[in-house]
């Protein structure tokens, strides 16, 4: 008997208010452990796909399934987002607290961890990503590469089953790009990565 997909889309279509359609009758099932790369032109619907999966936008047609059950309301999508972590293309859209520690501890706090537990989880995640000592730094004073790493830490601190990464190397310096490759190599976490960087996808995905 095949394993139930972690999440799935069934016959999903989405168009923006302007009438421009970007998803057309899309069906897709994601099994635990997959590492998928998405490569395509701008405006082809890749980011919208992530937003539909996580409930940030609602399709005009079709449905999203999570562990085989349809999800349609915010409460159900909150449960999905506990297991499916979305790392946004623009790190500044993900970072909204004064300090790095506040940002990285925010997710664990929302999972129900105590303040001490969330702080410990955040500190551990920062150490794992080579960011020990960053906890007291002001997020708005970080470099672009540092912000990208911290935005990744905010999601990894929640220990998701799958990562959705939207253009994770966009605008990064070569050193930070290589660091993200190293981090993903060390992670067993399933993932879907959107990227125009074909070489990056070849190193971090298998499909």
C-alpha positions in Angstrom: 0.0 0.0 0.0 1.5 3.4 -1.0 2.2 6.0 1.6 -0.3 8.9 1.9 1.2 12.1 0.4 2.1 14.8 2.9 0.2 17.2 0.8 -1.4 17.3 -2.6 -3.1 19.6 -5.1 -6.1 18.3 -7.0 -7.1 20.1 -10.3 -6.1 23.5 -9.0 -6.5 26.6 -11.1 -5.6 30.1 -10.1 -5.9 33.5 -11.8 -5.1 37.0 -10.5 -7.8 39.7 -10.4 -6.4 41.0 -13.7 -7.6 37.8 -15.2 -4.1 36.4 -15.9 -4.2 32.7 -15.2 -0.9 31.2 -13.8 -2.1 27.7 -12.6 -4.3 25.6 -14.9 -5.8 22.4 -13.6 -2.7 21.4 -11.6 -2.5 18.1 -9.8 0.5 17.3 -7.7 1.3 15.0 -4.7 4.3 15.4 -2.5 5.5 12.3 -0.7 7.7 12.4 2.4 11.4 12.5 1.6 11.2 14.0 -1.9 13.6 16.7 -2.9 12.2 18.5 -6.0 13.5 21.4 -8.0 11.3 23.8 -10.0 12.8 25.8 -12.8 10.8 28.0 -15.1 10.3 31.5 -16.5 9.1 34.5 -14.4 5.4 34.6 -14.1 4.8 30.9 -14.8 3.2 30.4 -11.4 5.9 28.8 -9.3 5.6 31.2 -6.4 1.8 31.1 -6.6 2.0 27.3 -6.3 3.8 27.7 -3.0 1.2 30.3 -1.9 -1.7 27.9 -2.8 -0.1 25.0 -0.9 0.3 27.1 2.3 -3.0 28.8 2.1 -1.8 32.3 1.4 -4.0 32.5 -1.6 -7.1 30.4 -2.5 -7.5 28.8 -5.9 -10.6 29.5 -7.9 -10.9 25.8 -8.7 -9.6 22.6 -7.1 -8.5 21.8 -3.6 -5.5 21.2 -1.3 -5.1 18.0 0.7 -3.0 17.6 3.8 -2.4 14.0 5.0 -5.2 13.0 2.6 -7.7 15.4 4.1 -9.0 18.6 2.3 -7.9 21.9 3.9 -9.8 25.1 3.1 -9.9 27.3 6.2 -7.2 29.2 8.1 -7.2 26.9 11.1 -6.5 23.9 8.8 -3.8 25.7 6.9 -2.1 26.7 10.2 -1.8 23.0 11.0 -0.3 22.4 7.5 2.2 25.3 8.0 3.5 23.6 11.2 4.8 20.8 9.0 5.4 22.7 5.7 7.8 25.6 6.1 7.8 28.4 3.5 11.0 30.4 3.1 10.1 33.6 1.2 12.1 34.9 -1.7 12.6 38.3 0.0 14.1 37.7 3.5 12.9 41.0 4.7 9.3 39.8 4.3 10.1 37.0 6.8 11.9 39.0 9.4 9.8 41.4 11.5 11.1 41.3 15.1 13.8 43.6 16.5 16.5 40.9 17.1 17.6 37.7 15.5 16.7 35.7 18.6 13.2 37.1 18.6 12.7 36.2 15.0 14.0 32.7 15.3 12.1 32.0 18.5 8.8 33.3 17.2 7.9 30.1 15.3 8.6 27.7 18.3 6.6 30.0 20.6 3.6 29.6 18.2 4.1 25.9 18.3 3.4 26.0 22.0 6.9 25.8 23.4 7.6 27.8 26.6 9.8 30.9 26.4 12.8 29.0 27.7 12.2 26.1 25.3 11.7 28.4 22.3 14.9 30.3 23.2 16.9 27.1 23.5 15.5 25.8 20.2 16.4 29.2 18.5 19.9 29.2 19.9 20.4 25.6 18.8 19.2 26.4 15.3 21.4 29.4 15.0 24.4 27.3 16.0 23.5 24.6 13.5 23.5 27.2 10.7 26.8 28.8 11.8 25.1 31.8 13.3 26.1 31.4 16.9 26.6 34.9 18.4 23.9 36.4 16.1 21.1 36.2 18.6 21.4 39.7 19.9 22.0 41.4 16.6 19.4 43.7 15.1 17.8 42.2 12.0 17.6 45.4 10.0 21.4 45.8 10.3 22.2 42.4 8.9 23.7 42.0 5.4 21.5 40.5 2.6 23.2 37.1 3.0 22.9 37.2 6.8 19.2 38.0 6.5 18.7 35.1 4.1 20.4 32.7 6.6 18.3 34.0 9.5 15.1 33.7 7.5 16.0 30.1 6.9 16.6 29.7 10.6 13.2 31.0 11.5 11.6 28.1 9.5 14.1 25.4 10.6 13.5 26.3 14.2 10.0 24.9 13.8 11.4 21.5 12.6 9.2 21.2 9.6 8.8 18.0 7.6 9.3 19.8 4.3 10.8 23.1 3.2 9.4 25.2 0.4 12.3 27.5 -0.7 11.5 30.3 -3.1 14.6 31.5 -5.0 16.9 30.9 -2.0 20.1 32.1 -3.8 18.6 35.2 -5.5 21.0 38.1 -5.0 23.3 36.3 -2.7 27.1 36.5 -2.6 29.0 33.3 -3.6 30.0 32.5 0.0 26.4 32.6 1.3 25.2 30.6 -1.7 27.8 27.9 -0.9 26.8 28.0 2.8 23.1 27.3 1.9 24.2 24.4 -0.2 26.1 23.0 2.7 23.1 23.5 5.1 20.8 21.7 2.7 23.2 18.8 2.1 23.3 18.3 5.9 19.5 18.4 6.2 17.4 15.2 5.7 14.3 17.5 5.4 12.2 17.0 2.2 12.0 20.1 0.1 10.8 21.8 -3.0 13.1 24.6 -4.3 12.2 27.2 -6.9 15.3 28.6 -8.5 16.7 30.0 -11.7 20.1 28.7 -10.6 20.3 25.3 -12.4 23.6 24.3 -10.8 22.2 25.1 -7.3 19.2 22.8 -8.0 21.4 20.1 -9.3 23.3 20.1 -6.0 20.3 20.3 -3.6 17.5 18.4 -5.2 17.1 14.9 -6.8 14.0 15.4 -9.1 
